[in-house]
């Protein structure tokens, strides 16, 4: 049976997610709460059921706006999220039933961020988009000395230099710390011409994930001033660095090296196995160089679209929106950027 359920009220959703080996924090109902606050009541969480038991799940949000068109996405504002099932037959059945159901929405297109171990073969009707990202993950299920030894020579040099600086790393505690981290994140994204999320999105993450034990903030302090920070989400054995920001005036102190090493040390001691730096665009050579210094395993994550003919157009909307924005972004004051992000919060992903 193919059936919609509400992950916020039906405990069977999280029960299935918690027991599935490929599930991520983004499959969890806590992330559904974050997205519902951002996009409104747009969630369509499909399940494949047998005798009342869930045997497969397909989480979606149905977004419509002039910026993104009519799109059903698994899931927006998410590094990766894909259908989950116990068998390949169930997985294929999920995709088939979802396509049949969503065909009732007229011209809606489907986007899936990544794929499970069962893959996405051509006969499923999905095409691979051109907007793949590189993913860097550090194995932290090793001795700390082995983790450090696995870094590149340049990485070890920068980490030693950072640790000689009078910088203190502390855990963020409250919304005051969150606001500091958000401002630095906006400034950092502005320098790379990337569009920032609205503060309300950060606030939802704080209250639905961080305060519930699914995330932490790490802040770097220099002479009483917070100069950098990272926001990590974690679930099962994996930690994901979701956002990071730093004050440009203090880049010479290499605070990001101190921050990430402290986070790796912290989560290693809590028996996590993997530290995921998050996806990176292949043309962002500076960020790729930084992440590759950590002795990472790098993979490519693709995005899939239905129908297939829209796959080749998968990034056109983003480029159309980003091009004029990026041209003006670096000269905009932060209050204007934050206001624009707030106004457009529900209209992009």
Residue, then its C-alpha position, 0 to 999 in steps of 0.5 A: x500500500x502506498x500512503x501519505x503520512x504525517x511524520x510529525x504525528x506518526x511515530x512509525x516514520x521515525x521508527x523506520x528512519x532510526x532502523x534503516x542503515x542509510x537514513x540521514x538526519x534529513x530523513x528525520x521528522x525533526x528536519x521536517x519541522x524545520x522545513x515546515x516552518x520555512x516552506x509552510x505545509x508543503x510536505x508530502x511524506x509517502x510510505x510503502x506499507x505492508x500489513x501496517x508496517x512501513x517498508x519504504x519511505x519517500x519524503x518530499x516537499x512540493x514547492x511552487x514559486x516564480x523562482x523555482x517553478x513547480x517542483x517536488x523535491x527530496x528534500x529542499x535546503x538539504x545536502x542529500x536525501x533520497x528514498x529509503x527501502x529495505x529491498x530493491x523491489x520496494x525501492x523501485x515500487x516507491x519510485x513508480x508509485x510516487x511518479x504516478x501520484x505526482x502526475x496528478x499535480x500536472x506539470x510538477x517536476x521531481x528532484x532527488x538529491x543523491x541516491x541510495x545503494x540501489x542507484x537510479x537506473x535509466x529505466x526508472x525514468x530519472x535523468x542525472x542533472x549537471x549540478x553534482x557536488x563533491x563530498x569530503x568525509x574524514x574517517x574519525x573512527x581512528x586514533x587522533x594521532x592517526x587522523x592528524x597523520x592522515x592530513x596533508x603536509x600543508x594541512x598539518x602545517x596550518x593546524x599547528x600554526x592555528x593552534x599556536x594562536x591565542x584562540x579559544x574554542x567553545x560550544x555555542x549555548x544559546x540564540x545569542x551565539x546563534x546570531x553571531x554565527x549567522x552574521x559571520x555565515x552571511x559575511x562568508x557567503x557574501x564573499x563567495x557570492x553565495x545566497x544565504x538562508x534567512x535567519x529564521x531558518x537558522x533559528x528553526x535548526x537551533x530549536x528543532x535540532x540543536x536543542x534536541x541533541x542533533x546538533x552543536x555550534x563551535x565558536x572560535x574566540x580571540x581576545x573576547x571576540x567571536x571570530x569564527x564558528x561552525x554549525x554541525x548536525x549529527x545522527x547515528x555515526x555521522x557528523x555533518x558540518x552544515x554551515x560555517x562562517x568567519x570574520x574576514x579580519x582574522x583569517x590570518x589566525x586560521x580559526x577554521x583549522x582550530x574549529x574543525x580540529x576541535x569538532x573532530x576531537x569532540x565527536x571522536x571522543x563521543x564515538x562518531x565514525x565520520x566527519x562530513x565537511x558537506x558538499x562543495x561545487x567543483x569550481x570552488x577551488x579554494x574551499x576544496x583545497x581547504x577540505x582536501x587538507x584533512x585527509x578526506x575521502x572524496x566522492x561525487x553526489x549527483x542530483x536526479x530529475x523526473x522527467x528525464x528531459x528536464x535534467x539538462x535544464x536542472x541548473x538553469x533556474x538557479x543560474x537565472x536567479x543567481x547571476x544578477x544577485x551575485x553581481x550585486x551581492x558583494x557591494x550590498x550591506x549585510x542588513x540588505x542581504x538579510x532582508x532579501x533572504x527573509x523576503x525570498x525565504x520560501x521561494x528558493x532552496 
